[in-house]
Amino acid sequence: MRAPSPVPSWIGLVEFGALGGWISVRWPKDYDTFMRRAGGQWEPGTRRWLIERRRIGPVIRALERSVDPLFRAVGLTA
């Protein structure tokens, strides 16, 4: 069995955390469509999204395409 690929702690303003087989994600509301498309679940009590580790790849790739160029444009590294 393959080890899961590491999940970054931050991409731009987006914060990731691990909860067993789930990944918790906190970000501005503007990015909610990424998580809905990937099958994430909103947890209103803690105000974060939860998604299965196996489904986080497309979310990370979409964030890197949309968020990182903005930071590079102003000279910041994510």
Secondary structure, DSSP 8 states (H G I E B T S, - for coil): --------SEETTEEEEEETTEEEEE--GGGHHHHHHHT-EEETTTTEEEEEGGGHHHHHHHHHHHTHHHHHHTT---
